[in-house]
Amino acid sequence: MKIVGISGSPHKKGGALQLLLAALKGAQREGAQTELYNVYDGEIKPCIGCIKNEERGCRFPCIFEDYGQILLKKIHESDGIIFATPVYWFAPSGPLKNFLDRMTCLENMIAYGEPSYMEGKIVGAIAVGADAGCLNAAGYLITVLNSMGAIVPPWGIAYSHKGDKALWDNKALLDAINIGILVSRMISLMKGERRKISFEEDHALAQAIQREILSELELTSLPVAR
């Protein structure tokens, strides 16, 4: 199975990326092949609204040949996607929102007599930010993805209010790891395998994954409060 992680953060060692890595490592423990991408790594042109009631203009592949096109193909080829974003005014980051709009070309294949290309893909969402904004941003992601035909597993949302210290937020770390685990297991379940779909309260696993991420991101200790 193939799971793609999409980061919506410009901070390559920030909290959203930390928790997304944790989720992908949880998925790897379940045998998933994972790939990580960041919407800030290339140009993603804003959607220009090819979709119209009068005609079928919007379809996959999207008309723009940019980095967004590359990411759309990666999603099309995947079994599951995990999105992570910082909170920008109760919502995902601007580039990630642009990319979500561009994903309309995957969903709108229904206008051409095919299923939505998002139908049956398993998704999870991670948000890092202040107060109620986390649930707003993560909830927005899940609502859009589910409306495109994707499936959200139990415990499919994780969030932290601790910014670049999210990796030390024990609850958020465990929640993120479970997103990876449960997205993977749900994929297997959809393929006919018998899998246990339940939250794993495995603190030893969380500590092991935390150490791996600390090493990979060269974060040697808890960041100093600013």
LOPANU-474549 format. One record per residue (C-alpha): x negated, y, z negated; residue in three letters; chain; residue number from 1. Coordinates in steps of 0.02 Angstrom, whole numbers, plus 32768, in hexadecimal, padded with zeros to 4 digits. Example, Ala and Ser with C-alpha at 12.3 -4.5 7.8 and 13.67 -1.06 7.14 Angstrom:
BEGIN
R    px    py    pz  rest  kette   nr
R  7D99  7F1F  7E7A   ALA      A    1
R  7D54  7FCB  7E9B   SER      A    2
// end
This chain:
BEGIN
R    px    py    pz  rest  kette   nr
R  8000  8000  8000   MET      A    1
R  7FC7  80B0  8024   LYS      A    2
R  7FE8  8144  7FB0   ILE      A    3
R  7FB9  81F6  7FDE   VAL      A    4
R  7F98  827C  7F5C   GLY      A    5
R  7FBC  832F  7F91   ILE      A    6
R  7F74  83BA  7F24   SER      A    7
R  7FC3  8465  7F2E   GLY      A    8
R  7F3D  84BB  7EC6   SER      A    9
R  7EAC  852A  7EFD   PRO      A   10
R  7E4C  84F3  7E63   HIS      A   11
R  7DE5  8458  7E8B   LYS      A   12
R  7DCC  842C  7DD3   LYS      A   13
R  7E6F  8474  7D8F   GLY      A   14
R  7EFA  8422  7D2D   GLY      A   15
R  7F66  83F2  7DC2   ALA      A   16
R  7ED5  8399  7E15   LEU      A   17
R  7EA3  8346  7D71   GLN      A   18
R  7F4F  82F8  7D5B   LEU      A   19
R  7F5E  82CA  7E13   LEU      A   20
R  7EBA  826B  7E07   LEU      A   21
R  7EFE  8212  7D6D   ALA      A   22
R  7F9A  81DF  7DCE   ALA      A   23
R  7F34  819F  7E61   LEU      A   24
R  7EC5  813B  7DEC   LYS      A   25
R  7F61  80F0  7D9E   GLY      A   26
R  7F98  80BE  7E4D   ALA      A   27
R  7EEE  8072  7E72   GLN      A   28
R  7F01  8002  7DD8   ARG      A   29
R  7F9B  7FBC  7E2F   GLU      A   30
R  7F3B  7F95  7ECD   GLY      A   31
R  7F6A  802F  7F31   ALA      A   32
R  7EF9  807F  7FB2   GLN      A   33
R  7EF8  8139  7F8B   THR      A   34
R  7EC6  81D6  7FE8   GLU      A   35
R  7EBB  8287  7FA3   LEU      A   36
R  7EDC  8327  8005   TYR      A   37
R  7EED  83DF  7FD9   ASN      A   38
R  7F5D  845A  8034   VAL      A   39
R  7ED8  84E0  801A   TYR      A   40
R  7E57  8481  8082   ASP      A   41
R  7E97  84BD  812B   GLY      A   42
R  7F16  8529  8183   GLU      A   43
R  7FCD  84FB  816D   ILE      A   44
R  8035  856F  81D7   LYS      A   45
R  80DF  859E  8190   PRO      A   46
R  8177  8546  81D7   CYS      A   47
R  81CF  85AE  825C   ILE      A   48
R  8278  8557  824E   GLY      A   49
R  827F  84EC  82EB   CYS      A   50
R  8312  8491  829B   ILE      A   51
R  83B8  84DA  82D7   LYS      A   52
R  846C  84A3  82D1   ASN      A   53
R  8480  84BE  838C   GLU      A   54
R  83EA  8457  83C6   GLU      A   55
R  836F  83D4  8388   ARG      A   56
R  82CE  8439  8392   GLY      A   57
R  8277  83F7  82F5   CYS      A   58
R  8223  834D  82FC   ARG      A   59
R  8184  82EF  82CF   PHE      A   60
R  80FB  8312  82FE   PRO      A   61
R  810B  83CA  82D2   CYS      A   62
R  80E5  8448  835C   ILE      A   63
R  8053  8494  82FB   PHE      A   64
R  7FAA  843E  8310   GLU      A   65
R  7F5B  8473  826C   ASP      A   66
R  7F29  8427  81C5   TYR      A   67
R  7FE1  8416  819C   GLY      A   68
R  7FF3  83A0  8230   GLN      A   69
R  7F68  8333  81E9   ILE      A   70
R  7FC0  832A  8141   LEU      A   71
R  8067  8303  8191   LEU      A   72
R  8019  826F  81EB   LYS      A   73
R  7FCC  8232  8148   LYS      A   74
R  8076  8239  80F4   ILE      A   75
R  80C9  81E1  8186   HIS      A   76
R  804C  8152  8176   GLU      A   77
R  805D  8144  80B9   SER      A   78
R  80CD  80DC  8049   ASP      A   79
R  80CC  815C  7FBC   GLY      A   80
R  809D  8210  7F99   ILE      A   81
R  8072  8267  7EF6   ILE      A   82
R  8076  8325  7EF7   PHE      A   83
R  8023  8394  7E76   ALA      A   84
R  8031  8450  7E67   THR      A   85
R  800E  84E2  7DF4   PRO      A   86
R  80A7  8548  7DC9   VAL      A   87
R  80B7  85EC  7E28   TYR      A   88
R  8151  8649  7DE8   TRP      A   89
R  81B6  85AC  7DBE   PHE      A   90
R  8189  855B  7E65   ALA      A   91
R  8101  84FC  7EC1   PRO      A   92
R  806F  855D  7F0A   SER      A   93
R  808B  85BA  7FAE   GLY      A   94
R  8024  8547  801F   PRO      A   95
R  807A  84AE  7FD7   LEU      A   96
R  8125  84FD  7FF5   LYS      A   97
R  80F0  8520  80A9   ASN      A   98
R  80C0  846B  80BC   PHE      A   99
R  8166  842D  8073   LEU      A  100
R  81C1  8497  80F3   ASP      A  101
R  8157  8449  817C   ARG      A  102
R  8189  839D  813D   MET      A  103
R  8235  83C1  8185   THR      A  104
R  81F5  8376  8228   CYS      A  105
R  81E9  82CE  81D0   LEU      A  106
R  8299  82D7  8187   GLU      A  107
R  82EB  831D  8223   ASN      A  108
R  82C7  8281  8289   MET      A  109
R  8379  8253  8257   ILE      A  110
R  83AF  82D1  82DC   ALA      A  111
R  835C  825F  835D   TYR      A  112
R  83B5  81C0  8328   GLY      A  113
R  8329  8182  82B8   GLU      A  114
R  831F  8178  81FA   PRO      A  115
R  82CB  8207  819F   SER      A  116
R  8211  81E0  81A0   TYR      A  117
R  8215  8205  80E4   MET      A  118
R  829B  8182  80C5   GLU      A  119
R  8263  80FD  804B   GLY      A  120
R  81BC  814F  8020   LYS      A  121
R  819B  8151  7F65   ILE      A  122
R  816D  81F9  7F1A   VAL      A  123
R  8137  824B  7E78   GLY      A  124
R  8116  82FF  7E43   ALA      A  125
R  809D  8352  7DCB   ILE      A  126
R  80A1  8409  7D94   ALA      A  127
R  802B  846D  7D26   VAL      A  128
R  805F  8517  7CE5   GLY      A  129
R  80BA  8579  7C61   ALA      A  130
R  815D  8557  7C07   ASP      A  131
R  81F8  8528  7C6C   ALA      A  132
R  819C  8547  7D0F   GLY      A  133
R  8155  8497  7D0F   CYS      A  134
R  81FD  8442  7D17   LEU      A  135
R  823A  84C0  7D96   ASN      A  136
R  81A6  84A0  7E09   ALA      A  137
R  81A3  83E2  7DF4   ALA      A  138
R  8260  83DA  7E00   GLY      A  139
R  825C  843E  7EA0   TYR      A  140
R  81E0  83C5  7EED   LEU      A  141
R  8245  832D  7EBB   ILE      A  142
R  82E9  837A  7EF8   THR      A  143
R  82A1  83A3  7FA3   VAL      A  144
R  824C  82FA  7FB8   LEU      A  145
R  82E4  8298  7F81   ASN      A  146
R  8350  8300  7FF8   SER      A  147
R  82DB  82CA  8084   MET      A  148
R  82FC  8213  805B   GLY      A  149
R  826D  81EC  7FE3   ALA      A  150
R  8284  8183  7F47   ILE      A  151
R  8252  81C0  7E9A   VAL      A  152
R  8222  8138  7E1E   PRO      A  153
R  8249  8143  7D64   PRO      A  154
R  81D3  81BA  7D0A   TRP      A  155
R  81A8  8209  7DB2   GLY      A  156
R  817D  82B5  7D6B   ILE      A  157
R  80E8  82EA  7D00   ALA      A  158
R  80BB  8399  7CC4   TYR      A  159
R  8047  83F7  7C51   SER      A  160
R  8046  84A6  7C0B   HIS      A  161
R  7F8B  849F  7BE9   LYS      A  162
R  7F44  84E0  7C8D   GLY      A  163
R  7E91  84A8  7CAC   ASP      A  164
R  7E99  8444  7C0A   LYS      A  165
R  7F22  83D2  7C4D   ALA      A  166
R  7EAD  833C  7C4B   LEU      A  167
R  7EA9  834C  7B8D   TRP      A  168
R  7F67  8352  7B82   ASP      A  169
R  7F7F  829E  7B4C   ASN      A  170
R  8038  8294  7B75   LYS      A  171
R  8024  82E4  7C20   ALA      A  172
R  7F8F  8274  7C48   LEU      A  173
R  7FF1  81D7  7C1D   LEU      A  174
R  8088  8216  7C7D   ASP      A  175
R  801D  8239  7D17   ALA      A  176
R  7FCC  818D  7D11   ILE      A  177
R  8079  8140  7D06   ASN      A  178
R  80AF  819E  7DA1   ILE      A  179
R  8025  8146  7E00   GLY      A  180
R  804F  809E  7DB3   ILE      A  181
R  810A  80AC  7DD1   LEU      A  182
R  80FE  80F3  7E81   VAL      A  183
R  8091  805B  7EAA   SER      A  184
R  8104  7FDF  7E57   ARG      A  185
R  819E  8029  7EAA   MET      A  186
R  8149  8017  7F53   ILE      A  187
R  8129  7F60  7F2D   SER      A  188
R  81DC  7F4B  7EF1   LEU      A  189
R  821E  7F96  7F92   MET      A  190
R  81B5  7F17  7FF1   LYS      A  191
R  820A  7E88  7F97   GLY      A  192
R  818F  7E66  7F0A   GLU      A  193
R  81CD  7E52  7E58   ARG      A  194
R  8180  7EDE  7DF3   ARG      A  195
R  819B  7F23  7D45   LYS      A  196
R  81D5  7FD8  7D51   ILE      A  197
R  81B3  801B  7CA4   SER      A  198
R  8148  809F  7C50   PHE      A  199
R  809D  8060  7C1A   GLU      A  200
R  8066  80A7  7B72   GLU      A  201
R  7FB1  8076  7B91   ASP      A  202
R  7F43  80F3  7B34   HIS      A  203
R  7EA4  808E  7B55   ALA      A  204
R  7EC5  809C  7C10   LEU      A  205
R  7EE4  8157  7BFD   ALA      A  206
R  7E3E  816E  7BA4   GLN      A  207
R  7DE2  8109  7C29   ALA      A  208
R  7E2F  816F  7CB6   ILE      A  209
R  7E0C  8210  7C59   GLN      A  210
R  7D54  81E1  7C4F   ARG      A  211
R  7D4F  81B9  7D08   GLU      A  212
R  7D99  8261  7D36   ILE      A  213
R  7D26  82BE  7CBF   LEU      A  214
R  7C92  826F  7D18   SER      A  215
R  7CD4  828C  7DC8   GLU      A  216
R  7CFF  8343  7DA9   LEU      A  217
R  7C64  835E  7D3D   GLU      A  218
R  7CCD  8398  7CAA   LEU      A  219
R  7C65  8367  7C15   THR      A  220
R  7CD3  83A7  7B89   SER      A  221
R  7D75  83FF  7B5C   LEU      A  222
R  7D72  84AA  7BB0   PRO      A  223
R  7D58  853D  7B3B   VAL      A  224
R  7DFA  859E  7B1E   ALA      A  225
R  7DFE  8646  7B75   ARG      A  226
// end
